[in-house]
Amino acid sequence: MIQSMTGFGKAETSTEEKNINIEIRSLNSKNIDLKTRVPSHYKEKEMLIRKILTERLKRGKVDFSLSVDYIADRPRNSINQNVLLAYISQLKNINPNYDDNQLVAACLRLPDVLKAKDEEIDENEWQNIHETISEAVDKLIAYRKDEGKSLETDLFVRISNIKKLLRKIVKLDQNRIENIKTRLRKAVEQLQTDIDENRFEQELIYYLEKYDINEEKVRLTNHLDYFISEFQNNEEAKGKKLGFITQEMGREINTIGSKANDSDIQQLVVQMKDELEKIKEQVLNVL
């Protein structure tokens, strides 16, 4: 079974002071390409988060977001009373008639009056976040598997179509060499000149060998069967291997087209190439 590299997973958790949301999105990429967004007080855990994502997701362009919503009735900042009182005292010295409420409101906007509370991640909170990340990753992988089923169905149809076209080529190829041989003999006869029959047969065999596509038909059949067996096995990451097999299929199809010297076969080859291009597009998104 194959997995797509396209996926989405979301999970959330909460503490007494905040709600924590995890979102992970992934798209296709040759390797693992991580982009993480985490609040500053979680930066110490960023490398560990990247390690978790790399080990679980293998490949893809992954966008990870950890966001925090603080509960409204719990202040995030504290007032530095000494600094505030010092500002008020200085302003009172300048003008004793200042309104106290207006003074306080104005001083709260001055430097160093408000200070952020120090936030440290305790082990219980991190364990909770870790489990939430794992939950989001699980959901993303489940999404990838669902997408993979659709990919698998489409790939199977494309491979089956190429097999059908190949069977038509095999049928056309049964008399192709003999027809080429007959045409060459007629062409020589029209020259109305004596020829060395033995030499002619040798040259004919050499010439016809260039048009023989039996090896290509066998190899292409093997590649098609190998492709199907690969995306049906239990190995997780196989997109690159399927890509390599697809390249080999393309080589055999191109060779059949160049050696066929037959318009009907070449038309079938064009159809095979069209199916192969669609396979290549899908394989790019396989994990």
Residue pairs with C-beta under 8 A, 6 or more apart in sequence:
1 145
1 148
1 149
1 152
1 231
1 232
1 234
2 148
2 151
2 152
2 155
2 231
2 238
2 239
2 242
2 286
2 287
3 141
3 144
3 145
3 147
3 148
3 236
3 286
3 287
4 28
4 144
4 147
4 148
4 150
4 151
4 285
4 286
4 287
5 26
5 27
5 28
5 29
5 59
5 60
5 61
5 144
5 239
5 285
5 286
5 287
6 26
6 27
6 28
6 143
6 144
6 147
6 285
7 24
7 25
7 26
7 60
7 140
7 141
7 143
7 144
7 147
8 23
8 24
8 25
8 26
8 139
8 140
8 143
9 22
9 23
9 24
9 135
9 136
9 137
9 138
9 139
9 140
9 141
9 142
9 143
10 21
10 22
10 23
10 24
10 136
10 139
11 21
11 22
11 132
11 133
11 135
11 136
11 139
12 19
12 20
12 21
12 22
12 132
13 19
13 20
13 128
13 129
13 131
13 132
14 20
15 125
15 128
16 71
16 74
17 70
17 71
17 74
18 68
18 69
18 70
18 71
19 68
19 69
19 71
20 66
20 67
20 68
20 128
20 129
20 132
21 65
21 66
21 67
21 68
21 69
22 64
22 65
22 66
22 129
22 132
22 133
22 135
22 136
23 64
23 65
23 67
23 136
24 53
24 62
24 63
24 64
24 65
24 136
24 137
24 140
25 62
25 63
25 140
26 57
26 60
26 61
26 62
26 63
26 140
26 144
27 60
27 61
28 60
28 61
28 284
28 285
29 59
29 60
29 61
30 59
31 59
32 53
32 54
32 57
32 58
32 59
32 60
32 62
33 60
33 61
33 62
34 50
34 53
34 54
34 62
34 64
35 61
35 62
35 63
35 64
36 46
36 49
36 50
36 53
36 64
36 65
36 66
37 64
37 65
37 66
37 67
38 45
38 46
38 49
38 64
38 65
38 66
39 66
39 67
39 68
41 119
41 120
41 121
42 66
42 121
42 129
44 121
45 121
45 126
45 129
49 64
49 66
49 133
52 130
52 133
52 134
52 137
53 62
53 64
53 137
56 137
56 141
57 137
57 140
57 141
58 236
58 237
58 287
59 237
59 239
59 287
60 287
66 129
66 133
70 76
75 117
76 116
76 117
77 114
77 115
77 116
77 117
78 114
78 115
78 117
79 108
79 113
79 114
80 112
80 113
80 114
80 115
83 110
83 112
83 113
84 104
84 107
84 108
84 113
87 107
87 110
87 113
88 100
88 103
88 104
88 107
91 98
91 103
91 106
91 107
92 98
92 103
107 113
108 114
121 129
144 287
147 285
148 286
148 287
151 282
151 285
151 286
152 231
152 232
154 278
154 282
155 227
155 231
155 279
155 282
155 283
156 228
158 275
158 276
158 278
158 279
158 282
159 224
159 227
159 228
159 279
161 271
161 275
162 220
162 224
162 249
162 253
162 272
162 275
162 276
163 221
163 224
165 268
165 271
165 272
165 275
166 217
166 220
166 221
166 224
166 272
168 268
169 213
169 217
169 256
169 260
169 265
169 268
169 269
170 217
172 262
172 264
172 265
172 268
173 213
173 217
173 265
176 211
176 260
176 261
176 262
176 265
177 208
177 211
177 212
180 208
180 211
180 261
181 204
181 208
184 204
184 207
188 195
188 200
210 259
211 259
211 260
211 261
212 259
213 255
213 256
213 259
213 260
216 252
216 255
216 256
216 259
217 256
219 248
219 252
220 249
220 252
220 253
220 256
223 245
223 248
223 249
223 252
224 249
226 245
227 242
227 245
227 246
227 249
230 238
230 241
230 242
230 245
231 238
231 242
231 286
236 287
237 287
238 286
238 287
239 283
239 284
239 285
239 286
239 287
242 283
242 286
243 280
243 283
243 284
246 276
246 279
246 280
246 283
249 276
249 279
250 273
250 276
253 269
253 272
253 273
253 276
254 273
256 265
256 269
257 265
257 266
257 269
257 270
257 273
260 266
260 269
